[in-house]
């Protein structure tokens, strides 16, 4: 992982959908229960994390959950489908 990576808890009933930004300057690793999202523009990581933790963001995440009985997962292909609204495009650069 590198600073600016977005971390999404991708397994477990009650923990799935937790989002954090890795904001350290030293290398780290995660296990298979965390999806690392590396952004083209790491400056957007905090905005995207805040949105995904909002009611609308959590609804999107929960829409793509697979499984049952506490063994729920959201796959990286579905995380890639999450939509984050941005205002004017020139402010996104």
C-alpha positions in Angstrom: 0.0 0.0 0.0 1.0 3.6 -0.5 -0.2 6.8 1.0 -3.6 7.8 -0.6 -4.8 4.2 -1.1 -8.4 3.7 -0.3 -9.1 0.6 1.9 -12.5 -1.0 1.9 -13.5 -3.9 4.2 -14.9 -6.4 1.7 -16.0 -9.3 3.9 -18.0 -9.9 7.0 -21.5 -9.2 8.2 -21.4 -5.9 10.2 -17.9 -5.0 9.1 -18.3 -4.9 5.3 -18.3 -1.5 3.8 -16.0 0.2 6.3 -13.7 2.6 4.4 -10.4 4.2 5.4 -7.6 6.1 3.7 -4.0 4.8 4.1 -2.2 8.0 5.1 1.3 6.7 6.1 4.7 7.0 4.4 5.8 3.4 5.1 4.8 0.2 3.3 2.1 -2.0 4.6 0.1 -5.1 3.6 -3.5 -6.2 4.1 -5.2 -9.5 4.1 -7.8 -10.9 1.7 -10.7 -9.2 3.6 -9.6 -5.7 2.5 -9.8 -4.3 -1.0 -7.1 -1.7 -1.9 -8.3 0.9 -4.3 -5.4 2.9 -5.9 -6.6 6.1 -7.3 -5.2 8.0 -10.3 -5.6 11.1 -8.2 -4.8 10.2 -4.5 -5.8 13.7 -3.4 -9.4 12.6 -3.9 -9.1 9.7 -1.4 -10.6 11.5 1.6 -13.5 12.8 -0.5 -14.2 9.4 -1.9 -13.9 7.8 1.6 -16.3 10.3 3.1 -18.8 9.7 0.3 -18.6 5.9 0.6 -19.3 6.2 4.3 -22.3 8.4 3.7 -25.8 6.9 3.5 -25.8 7.0 -0.3 -22.3 5.4 -0.5 -23.2 2.6 1.9 -26.4 1.9 0.0 -24.3 1.4 -3.1 -21.9 -0.9 -1.3 -24.7 -3.0 0.2 -26.4 -3.3 -3.2 -23.4 -5.4 -4.4 -23.0 -7.7 -1.4 -22.9 -11.5 -2.2 -23.4 -14.3 0.2 -25.3 -14.9 3.5 -25.0 -16.1 7.1 -22.3 -13.7 8.0 -20.1 -14.8 5.1 -21.0 -11.8 2.9 -18.5 -10.3 0.4 -18.2 -7.5 -2.1 -15.9 -8.4 -4.9 -13.3 -6.0 -6.5 -15.2 -6.0 -9.8 -18.3 -4.7 -7.9 -16.3 -2.1 -6.0 -15.1 -0.8 -9.4 -18.8 -0.2 -10.2 -19.4 2.2 -7.3 -20.3 5.7 -8.5 -19.0 8.7 -6.7 -20.5 12.1 -7.7 -18.2 15.0 -8.4 -19.1 18.6 -9.0 -17.6 20.4 -11.9 -15.1 18.2 -13.7 -12.3 20.8 -13.8 -12.2 20.7 -10.0 -11.5 16.9 -10.1 -8.1 17.1 -11.8 
